[in-house]
Structures are given as structure tokens and as C-alpha cells.
Amino acid sequence: MDLKVVAGDLYCALGLEQKAVGVRFIQAQEEFDSLEVAQIKGRLKYCAMVKKAAEGRSFKAGPENFGCGGAVNALGIGDKVDLSLANYMKLGLYANEGVAAQAMEDVTKIKQHIYGVLLMPLEQCIKIPDVVIMLANSYQAMRVLQGYTYHHGVIKQVHLSGNQAFCSECTATPYIHQEVNISVLCSGTRFIARWDDHQMAIGVPTCQMEAVVDGILKTMNKTEPDEKKAEIRLRAEKQNRKYLLENKAAYYYE
């Protein structure tokens, strides 16, 4: 898979406001130390790390860099944090202990031990990532799902709660289930990382990324209105890419 080609097609077709982020799990400290990429300084929430990568930065993060117990548990980083049922109830997000206990059980978590993560804009990745995260508006998210559906059909199961958006919904879930997952983000990341109200996110296992982007391209003529095709042509021209776009070809013009 040529990540630069995949990323270029993705940006041309969708007009994403920010970079798609490749997330690579680093299993051992030896591999982590050998990576010739700067380690992020200090402690950050994982979602804030994703935002930095979406803004164009490349870095690695070890156990000492994670400032969120929920992300540590969801991603299997270092020593697990004791997030008890009482702690879940303190959040005020669940009606009763039964609901909170079920939420604790259902949140996707990576059970294997992960030493750290490598985060880079997709086109800059020096190693094939495990998961690709895209920030999108609802229209762009629709197009990603249409690209997936073109090759794979309907997504059978989506893990979605409005909580633990980036660590669980967009990273652990696509990694564990090897399936595209969508997230409307969560209150914590919207406050911490200052995402715009219209933004949502999609996590894609990298093994599906090439087919998803191909599906986006293959469905452009039948889904995009003419005014959006004009925007795609302009973006493609700047990147020296050519797509066979036909006006009045969308299925709803018929």
C-alpha cells in the first residue's frame, strides 16, 4: 500500500480540513527507543495527541506521556489504571450502577500490553499504521461509509456511546474488531482538544484503508452533486491527479 497515494486520493476526494492520522502500536520499549522520531514532551490526553498529529506533527508517545486513565486502559498502555464502578458513577453519565457496569464491560479495550504509540499524518508514516483516524464533518463521514460499503456492504456493528471517542471508539475498536467505526466524539475531547462542533471522527483498520478510498473514488460519479465535483477537480488539479468526473451522473439526477 502506498500511503502517500492513498492519502492524496483521500484528501482530493473529501477535502478534509485536517490530516488523516496513522496510529501505530509499539509493542516493546526496544522498538520504541529505536524509532528515529521525537518523543512528545510532558503528559497529554490521547485525544490531544491525535489533534497534534492531525495538525501535521509526527511523534511517539510512551507510558509516561499519557495523561488519561481511560486511554491507558483502552489502549493497553503501561500499567492499567483502576477505573472502578464507583469512579464510573462519579462521572454522572449513567442512570444507575447496572448501566455503568454494562458500559465498563462494553467499552472496547486492548488486552495485550502495548508500550507506546507512533502518531503521524498518514502520508508521512514511516511504518504501516494499525489504525487510521479521520476528522470529518457528517457529509465527509457519509462518503467514507459509502466507500466502505462499495466493497464490503453494510457495517454490521458500530460501537458508539459518545464517550472515550478517540481511545476506544476510533482506535481500540477498529484495531480489535478490524472494522470501521464512527464516533460523534465525546464531551471530554471536545473540551480538551477544542474540536469544532461539526466535527466527528472515523477509525479505520489500515488493512481496509486502500479499499475504502478506492470505494470513495468509485462512487464519486454516482453520489457527488456537480458543485462538489467542481471542488474535487480543483483539489485534484493542484495535486496533479485526474478523475473521470461526469456532471449530472449522480443517481438522484435520473
C-alpha positions in Angstrom: 0.0 0.0 0.0 1.4 3.4 -1.0 0.3 5.6 1.9 1.1 8.8 0.0 -1.2 7.8 -2.9 -4.0 6.7 -0.5 -3.8 9.9 1.5 -3.6 12.1 -1.6 -6.8 10.5 -3.1 -8.5 10.8 0.3 -7.7 14.5 0.6 -8.7 15.2 -3.0 -12.0 13.3 -2.8 -13.1 14.5 0.6 -11.5 17.9 1.2 -10.7 17.1 4.8 -9.8 20.1 7.0 -7.1 18.2 8.8 -4.6 15.4 8.1 -5.7 11.7 8.4 -3.7 10.3 11.4 -1.9 7.0 11.3 -1.6 5.2 14.7 1.0 2.5 15.1 1.2 0.5 18.3 4.7 -0.2 19.6 4.8 -3.5 21.5 8.2 -3.2 23.2 10.4 -0.5 24.6 13.4 -1.6 22.4 11.4 -0.9 19.2 10.1 2.4 20.7 13.6 3.6 21.6 14.9 2.7 18.1 12.3 4.8 16.3 14.0 8.0 15.0 11.0 10.1 15.8 10.9 12.7 18.5 9.1 11.7 21.7 6.3 14.1 22.7 7.1 16.1 25.8 5.1 16.0 29.0 1.8 14.3 29.6 -1.1 14.8 27.3 -4.6 13.3 26.8 -4.5 10.8 23.9 -7.1 12.9 22.1 -4.9 15.9 22.3 -2.1 13.8 20.8 -4.4 12.9 17.9 -5.1 16.6 17.3 -1.4 17.4 17.1 -0.9 14.7 14.5 -4.0 15.9 12.6 -2.3 19.3 12.5 0.8 17.8 10.9 3.1 16.7 13.7 4.8 13.4 13.9 5.9 11.9 17.3 6.0 8.9 19.5 4.4 8.6 23.0 5.4 6.3 25.8 3.6 5.4 29.1 4.9 8.5 30.8 3.3 10.7 28.2 -0.3 9.6 28.8 -2.4 11.8 31.0 -5.7 10.0 30.9 -6.5 6.7 32.7 -9.3 5.9 30.3 -6.9 6.0 27.3 -4.3 4.0 29.2 -6.9 1.2 29.8 -8.4 1.4 26.3 -5.1 1.2 24.5 -3.3 -1.2 26.9 -0.5 1.3 27.6 1.7 0.5 30.6 0.1 -0.3 33.9 -3.7 -0.3 33.9 -5.5 2.3 35.9 -8.1 1.2 38.4 -11.3 2.6 37.0 -13.8 1.2 39.4 -17.6 1.1 39.2 -17.6 3.9 41.8 -15.4 6.0 39.6 -17.7 5.4 36.7 -20.7 6.5 38.7 -18.9 9.7 39.8 -18.8 10.8 36.2 -22.6 11.3 36.3 -23.0 9.7 32.9 -25.1 6.7 33.8 -28.5 6.3 35.4 -27.5 3.5 37.8 -24.8 1.1 38.7 -26.2 -1.6 36.3 -25.9 0.7 33.3 -22.4 1.8 34.4 -21.3 -1.8 34.9 -22.5 -2.7 31.4 -20.7 0.4 29.9 -17.5 -0.7 31.7 -17.8 -4.1 30.1 -18.7 -2.9 26.6 -16.1 -0.3 26.2 -13.5 -1.8 23.8 -10.1 -2.2 25.4 -6.9 -3.7 24.0 -6.0 -6.5 26.4 -2.4 -7.1 25.2 0.4 -5.0 26.6 1.3 -2.0 24.4 4.4 0.0 25.3 3.6 3.1 23.3 2.2 4.7 20.1 3.6 6.3 17.0 1.3 9.0 15.6 1.9 10.7 12.2 -0.1 12.2 9.3 -1.0 9.3 7.1 1.2 10.4 4.1 4.2 10.8 6.4 4.0 7.4 8.1 7.4 5.6 8.3 5.7 2.3 9.3 2.3 1.0 8.2 -0.1 2.1 10.9 -2.5 -0.2 12.7 -5.4 2.3 12.5 -6.1 5.5 10.6 -8.2 8.2 12.2 -10.0 10.8 10.1 -11.7 14.0 11.4 -14.7 14.7 9.3 -18.0 16.5 9.0 -21.2 14.5 8.5 -21.0 14.7 4.7 -17.4 13.5 4.6 -18.2 10.7 7.1 -21.1 9.7 4.8 -18.7 9.4 1.9 -16.2 7.3 3.9 -19.0 4.9 4.8 -20.1 4.8 1.2 -16.6 4.0 0.2 -16.5 1.1 2.7 -20.0 -0.1 1.6 -18.9 -0.2 -2.0 -16.6 -3.1 -1.4 -17.8 -4.6 1.9 -21.6 -3.9 2.2 -23.3 -2.7 5.3 -21.2 -2.3 8.5 -22.8 -4.9 10.8 -21.9 -3.5 14.2 -20.9 0.0 15.4 -19.6 0.6 18.9 -20.8 4.1 19.8 -21.5 5.7 23.1 -20.4 9.4 22.9 -17.7 8.6 25.4 -14.0 7.7 25.0 -14.1 8.8 21.4 -10.5 8.6 20.3 -9.0 6.0 22.6 -11.8 3.4 22.4 -14.2 4.3 19.6 -11.7 5.3 17.0 -8.6 3.4 17.9 -9.2 0.3 20.1 -12.5 -0.6 18.4 -11.2 -0.7 14.8 -8.0 -2.4 15.9 -9.7 -5.2 17.9 -12.7 -5.8 15.6 -10.9 -5.0 12.4 -13.9 -3.0 11.3 -14.6 0.7 10.5 -16.0 2.5 13.5 -17.5 6.0 13.7 -17.6 8.4 16.6 -19.5 11.6 17.3 -16.7 12.4 19.8 -17.2 12.9 23.5 -17.6 15.9 25.8 -14.1 15.4 27.2 -12.3 15.6 23.9 -14.4 18.5 22.7 -13.4 20.4 25.8 -9.7 19.3 25.9 -8.8 19.4 22.2 -11.3 22.1 21.2 -12.8 20.3 18.2 -15.4 22.3 16.2 -19.0 21.4 16.9 -19.4 20.0 13.3 -16.5 17.6 13.6 -16.8 13.8 14.1 -14.3 11.0 13.6 -13.8 7.7 11.9 -11.4 5.0 12.8 -10.4 2.5 10.0 -8.1 -0.5 10.4 -5.3 0.1 7.9 -5.9 -3.2 6.2 -9.2 -1.7 4.9 -8.0 1.7 4.1 -7.0 1.2 0.5 -10.3 -0.4 -0.3 -12.3 2.3 1.5 -10.5 5.1 -0.5 -11.0 3.1 -3.7 -14.7 2.9 -2.9 -14.9 6.6 -2.3 -13.4 7.2 -5.8 -15.5 4.6 -7.5 -18.7 6.1 -6.1 -17.9 9.8 -6.8 -19.9 10.0 -10.0 -23.0 8.4 -8.6 -23.0 10.3 -5.2 -21.5 13.7 -5.6 -23.5 16.7 -6.9 -22.0 18.7 -9.7 -20.9 21.6 -7.4 -18.9 19.2 -5.3 -17.4 17.6 -8.4 -16.1 21.0 -9.3 -14.4 21.3 -5.9 -12.8 17.8 -6.3 -11.5 18.8 -9.8 -9.8 21.9 -8.3 -8.2 19.9 -5.5 -7.1 17.2 -7.9 -5.6 19.7 -10.3 -3.4 21.1 -7.5 -2.1 17.5 -6.8 -1.8 16.6 -10.5 -4.5 13.9 -10.2 -7.1 13.1 -12.7 -10.5 11.6 -12.0 -13.2 10.8 -14.6 -15.9 13.0 -13.2 -19.2 13.4 -15.1 -21.8 16.1 -14.4 -25.4 15.0 -14.0 -24.2 11.5 -13.4 -25.4 11.1 -9.7 -28.2 8.6 -9.3 -30.6 11.2 -7.9 -30.4 13.3 -11.1 -32.1 10.5 -13.0 
